[in-house]
Amino acid sequence: MIVKWNLPKYLRQDQVRAFFSVIRNPRDKALFTTIYLYGLRVSEACLLQREDLDFERRTIRIWRVKNGYSGEKPLFRRLVAILRRYLRTRTDDNAALFVGRQGRLSKRWVQALFTRYATAADLPPNRRHVHTMRHSMATHLLDAGEPIDFVQDHLGHRNIESSLVYARVSDRRRSKAISRLERSREIALPA
């Protein structure tokens, strides 16, 4: 019997860079950078308020859905500049962080924006869903050598099992492990 894994679809780092390279709108750059860097679900990005940002303390408050852990996270330095650039374009007094002409952005609108930019970046059709950014960040964290419990915390997972699926996806992590094992004296390899 062949077991077929239902692995998350993610973007390689070069594909993420290609995606961001086609975005010129400061709001959209801030929106998708925030989604990617914090592995947000669309609904979590739509929940963000201006008051969730604390530039002085360099923190962002993330409100997780699906029973995830909410909390403050450090702001990435590059994101601070991107968010400030976007906020300087705002003339409204809406409390929501990401807004359009009709007010707070909807999940449907964010997905439509993502699809438009993903198409312009020529991303594979089966990777043109905004949730791939969440999967991408989790995979990239593991590729960078971060431990699985950091991925769990970063994505707000209550159960480590939700994070472990990314360990099956992270090829770079596997390659590094195999390379270490090949040099190890603890592994008996034929001459």
C-alpha positions as CSV (number, residue, x, y, z in Angstrom):
1,M,0.0,0.0,0.0
2,I,1.4,3.4,-1.0
3,V,0.8,6.2,1.5
4,K,0.4,9.6,-0.1
5,W,1.4,12.5,2.1
6,N,-0.7,15.6,1.9
7,L,2.2,18.0,2.2
8,P,1.7,21.8,2.4
9,K,2.3,23.7,-0.8
10,Y,5.0,26.4,-0.3
11,L,7.1,28.8,-2.3
12,R,10.9,28.6,-2.6
13,Q,12.8,31.7,-1.5
14,D,13.4,32.8,-5.1
15,Q,9.6,32.6,-5.7
16,V,8.9,34.7,-2.7
17,R,11.4,37.3,-3.9
18,A,9.8,37.2,-7.4
19,F,6.4,37.7,-5.7
20,F,7.6,40.8,-3.8
21,S,9.4,42.2,-6.8
22,V,6.1,42.8,-8.6
23,I,4.4,44.7,-5.8
24,R,4.6,48.5,-6.0
25,N,1.7,49.5,-3.7
26,P,3.0,50.3,-0.2
27,R,-0.1,48.9,1.5
28,D,0.2,45.6,-0.4
29,K,3.9,45.3,0.2
30,A,3.3,45.9,4.0
31,L,0.3,43.5,4.0
32,F,2.1,40.5,2.3
33,T,5.4,41.1,4.1
34,T,3.6,40.9,7.4
35,I,1.7,37.8,6.3
36,Y,4.9,36.1,5.2
37,L,7.2,37.1,8.0
38,Y,4.7,36.0,10.7
39,G,3.1,33.1,8.9
40,L,-0.3,34.7,9.2
41,R,-3.5,33.3,8.0
42,V,-5.5,35.8,5.9
43,S,-8.1,36.3,8.7
44,E,-5.2,37.1,11.1
45,A,-3.8,39.8,8.8
46,C,-7.3,41.3,8.4
47,L,-7.7,41.4,12.2
48,L,-4.6,43.6,12.8
49,Q,-5.2,47.0,14.2
50,R,-2.9,50.0,14.1
51,E,-2.6,49.8,17.9
52,D,-1.2,46.3,17.5
53,L,2.0,47.9,16.3
54,D,4.5,49.4,18.8
55,F,7.4,50.9,16.9
56,E,9.0,52.2,20.1
57,R,9.2,48.7,21.6
58,R,9.5,47.2,18.1
59,T,6.6,44.7,18.7
60,I,3.5,43.5,16.9
61,R,0.6,41.9,18.6
62,I,-0.7,38.9,16.6
63,W,-4.3,37.7,17.1
64,R,-4.3,34.0,16.2
65,V,-7.4,32.3,15.0
66,K,-8.3,28.5,15.0
67,N,-7.4,28.3,18.8
68,G,-3.8,29.4,18.1
69,Y,-1.6,31.2,20.6
70,S,-1.9,35.0,20.3
71,G,0.8,37.3,21.6
72,E,3.4,39.9,21.0
73,K,6.3,39.2,18.6
74,P,9.3,41.3,17.8
75,L,9.0,43.4,14.7
76,F,11.5,42.6,11.9
77,R,13.6,45.6,11.2
78,R,12.8,45.6,7.5
79,L,9.1,45.3,8.2
80,V,9.3,48.5,10.4
81,A,10.4,50.5,7.4
82,I,7.9,49.0,5.1
83,L,5.0,49.5,7.6
84,R,6.1,53.1,8.2
85,R,6.2,53.8,4.5
86,Y,2.7,52.4,4.1
87,L,1.3,54.3,7.2
88,R,2.6,57.6,5.8
89,T,0.2,57.1,2.9
90,R,-2.8,56.8,5.1
91,T,-5.1,59.8,5.6
92,D,-8.0,58.1,7.3
93,D,-8.6,57.4,11.0
94,N,-9.7,53.8,10.6
95,A,-8.3,51.6,13.4
96,A,-7.7,48.7,11.1
97,L,-4.1,48.3,10.0
98,F,-4.8,47.3,6.4
99,V,-7.6,49.2,4.7
100,G,-9.0,50.0,1.3
101,R,-11.6,52.4,0.0
102,Q,-14.3,50.5,1.8
103,G,-12.5,50.2,5.1
104,R,-10.9,47.1,6.5
105,L,-9.7,44.7,3.8
106,S,-11.7,41.5,3.5
107,K,-10.2,38.0,3.2
108,R,-11.6,37.8,-0.3
109,W,-10.0,41.0,-1.3
110,V,-6.6,39.9,0.1
111,Q,-6.8,36.6,-1.8
112,A,-7.7,38.5,-5.0
113,L,-4.6,40.8,-4.5
114,F,-2.4,37.8,-3.8
115,T,-3.6,36.0,-7.0
116,R,-3.0,39.1,-9.1
117,Y,0.6,39.5,-7.8
118,A,1.3,35.7,-7.9
119,T,0.2,35.6,-11.5
120,A,2.4,38.7,-12.4
121,A,5.3,36.9,-10.7
122,D,4.5,33.8,-12.8
123,L,4.2,31.6,-9.7
124,P,2.8,28.0,-10.4
125,P,-1.0,28.0,-10.5
126,N,-1.2,25.6,-7.5
127,R,0.8,28.1,-5.4
128,R,-1.4,31.1,-6.0
129,H,-3.2,31.0,-2.7
130,V,-2.2,33.4,0.1
131,H,-2.0,30.5,2.6
132,T,1.1,29.4,0.7
133,M,2.9,32.3,2.4
134,R,2.3,30.7,5.8
135,H,3.5,27.4,4.6
136,S,6.5,29.1,3.0
137,M,7.6,30.8,6.2
138,A,7.4,27.6,8.2
139,T,9.5,25.8,5.7
140,H,12.0,28.6,5.4
141,L,12.4,28.7,9.2
142,L,13.3,25.0,9.2
143,D,15.6,25.5,6.2
144,A,17.3,28.3,8.2
145,G,18.0,25.8,10.9
146,E,15.4,27.0,13.4
147,P,14.1,24.2,15.8
148,I,10.6,22.9,15.4
149,D,9.4,24.4,18.7
150,F,10.4,27.9,17.3
151,V,8.2,27.2,14.2
152,Q,5.4,26.1,16.5
153,D,5.7,29.3,18.5
154,H,6.1,31.5,15.5
155,L,3.0,30.2,13.8
156,G,1.0,30.1,17.0
157,H,0.3,26.4,16.9
158,R,-1.0,24.9,20.1
159,N,-0.1,21.4,19.1
160,I,3.5,20.5,17.9
161,E,1.9,18.0,15.4
162,S,0.6,20.9,13.4
163,S,4.2,22.1,13.0
164,L,5.9,18.8,12.4
165,V,4.3,18.5,8.9
166,Y,6.8,21.1,7.7
167,A,9.7,18.9,8.8
168,R,8.6,16.6,5.9
169,V,8.8,19.5,3.5
170,S,12.1,21.1,4.4
171,D,14.6,19.6,1.9
172,R,17.5,21.9,2.9
173,R,17.2,20.7,6.5
174,R,17.2,17.1,5.4
175,S,20.2,17.6,3.1
176,K,22.2,19.2,5.9
177,A,21.3,16.4,8.3
178,I,22.4,13.7,5.7
179,S,25.6,15.7,5.1
180,R,26.4,15.7,8.9
181,L,25.5,12.0,9.1
182,E,27.9,11.1,6.2
183,R,30.7,12.8,8.1
184,S,29.8,11.2,11.4
185,R,31.8,8.4,12.9
186,E,28.6,7.1,14.6
187,I,27.1,6.0,11.3
188,A,28.6,2.8,9.7
189,L,28.9,3.4,6.0
190,P,30.4,0.8,3.6
191,A,33.8,1.8,2.2
